[in-house]
Amino acid sequence: MPDPKRDLKQLGRLLLHHRHLAELSQDKLASATGLDKGTVSRIERGEIEAPNATTLQRLATALGTDVEDYYVLAGYLNPQGLPSLGVYLRTKYDASPELANEVEDYFAWRRGRDKE
């Protein structure tokens, strides 16, 4: 049985990673989403037990990421899509973010070769 606290910590790490990739501070992300900076901070630390689905959607939109990744880690079922490979590997196999990124990069490279 997955540990929901671990998933919330993973959600926080993923959000932090996406925020850094977008080169946004917590203040700027909060401003872009209309959320309180404290809310962003608590989600990044895995301290909000049930992040609101709308909040996750706002974060994903502001960061240009797939909300499905956040939904999976927050424990929401999403009938509209599947999580990215990296999130799946981190959730199902407790893969490190680095390993998950390497696998995603390899898969993208390999998939590109198959299309040639």
C-alpha positions as CSV (number, residue, x, y, z in Angstrom):
1,M,0.0,0.0,0.0
2,P,1.5,3.4,-1.0
3,D,2.3,5.8,1.7
4,P,0.2,8.9,1.1
5,K,2.7,11.1,3.0
6,R,5.5,9.9,0.7
7,D,3.4,10.8,-2.3
8,L,2.7,14.3,-0.9
9,K,6.5,14.8,-0.4
10,Q,7.0,13.6,-4.0
11,L,4.4,16.1,-5.1
12,G,6.2,18.8,-3.3
13,R,9.6,17.9,-4.8
14,L,8.0,17.7,-8.3
15,L,6.4,21.1,-7.9
16,L,9.7,22.6,-6.6
17,H,11.5,21.0,-9.6
18,H,9.0,22.5,-12.0
19,R,9.1,25.9,-10.3
20,H,12.9,25.9,-10.6
21,L,12.8,24.9,-14.2
22,A,10.4,27.8,-14.8
23,E,12.8,30.1,-12.9
24,L,10.0,31.3,-10.7
25,S,10.3,32.2,-7.0
26,Q,7.5,31.2,-4.7
27,D,6.3,34.8,-4.7
28,K,6.1,34.9,-8.5
29,L,4.3,31.5,-8.7
30,A,1.9,32.6,-6.0
31,S,1.2,35.8,-7.9
32,A,0.7,33.9,-11.2
33,T,-1.8,31.5,-9.7
34,G,-3.6,33.8,-7.3
35,L,-2.5,31.6,-4.4
36,D,-1.0,32.6,-1.2
37,K,2.8,32.1,-1.0
38,G,2.3,30.1,2.1
39,T,0.1,27.6,0.2
40,V,2.8,27.2,-2.4
41,S,5.4,26.7,0.3
42,R,3.3,24.1,2.2
43,I,2.6,22.1,-0.9
44,E,6.3,22.0,-1.8
45,R,7.0,20.7,1.7
46,G,4.3,18.1,1.5
47,E,2.4,19.6,4.4
48,I,-1.1,19.9,2.8
49,E,-2.8,16.5,3.2
50,A,-5.3,17.0,0.4
51,P,-4.3,19.8,-2.0
52,N,-7.3,21.2,-3.8
53,A,-7.6,19.9,-7.4
54,T,-8.2,23.5,-8.6
55,T,-5.1,24.6,-6.8
56,L,-3.1,21.9,-8.5
57,Q,-4.6,22.9,-11.9
58,R,-3.6,26.5,-11.3
59,L,-0.1,25.5,-10.5
60,A,0.2,23.3,-13.5
61,T,-1.1,26.0,-15.8
62,A,1.3,28.6,-14.4
63,L,4.2,26.2,-14.7
64,G,3.2,24.8,-18.1
65,T,3.2,21.2,-16.8
66,D,0.7,18.3,-16.9
67,V,-1.8,18.5,-14.1
68,E,-2.2,14.7,-14.2
69,D,1.3,14.4,-12.7
70,Y,0.1,16.4,-9.7
71,Y,-3.2,14.6,-9.4
72,V,-1.6,11.2,-9.3
73,L,0.7,12.2,-6.4
74,A,-2.1,14.0,-4.6
75,G,-4.2,10.8,-4.8
76,Y,-6.8,12.0,-7.3
77,L,-8.0,9.7,-10.0
78,N,-7.9,11.4,-13.4
79,P,-10.0,9.8,-16.2
80,Q,-8.6,12.2,-18.8
81,G,-5.0,11.2,-18.8
82,L,-2.2,9.2,-17.4
83,P,0.8,10.5,-15.5
84,S,4.1,11.1,-17.2
85,L,6.6,8.3,-17.2
86,G,8.8,10.1,-14.6
87,V,5.9,10.5,-12.2
88,Y,4.9,6.9,-12.7
89,L,8.4,5.6,-12.0
90,R,8.7,7.8,-8.9
91,T,5.3,6.7,-7.6
92,K,5.3,3.0,-8.5
93,Y,9.0,2.2,-8.1
94,D,10.2,5.0,-5.7
95,A,12.7,6.0,-8.4
96,S,14.8,9.1,-7.7
97,P,14.0,12.2,-9.8
98,E,17.4,11.8,-11.5
99,L,16.7,8.2,-12.5
100,A,13.2,9.0,-13.7
101,N,14.6,11.9,-15.8
102,E,17.2,9.6,-17.3
103,V,14.6,7.0,-18.2
104,E,12.3,9.7,-19.7
105,D,15.2,11.0,-21.8
106,Y,16.2,7.6,-23.0
107,F,12.6,6.8,-23.9
108,A,12.2,10.0,-25.9
109,W,15.5,9.3,-27.7
110,R,14.4,5.7,-28.4
111,R,11.0,6.7,-29.5
112,G,12.4,9.2,-31.9
113,R,14.6,6.5,-33.4
114,D,11.6,4.3,-33.9
115,K,9.9,7.0,-36.0
116,E,12.8,7.3,-38.4
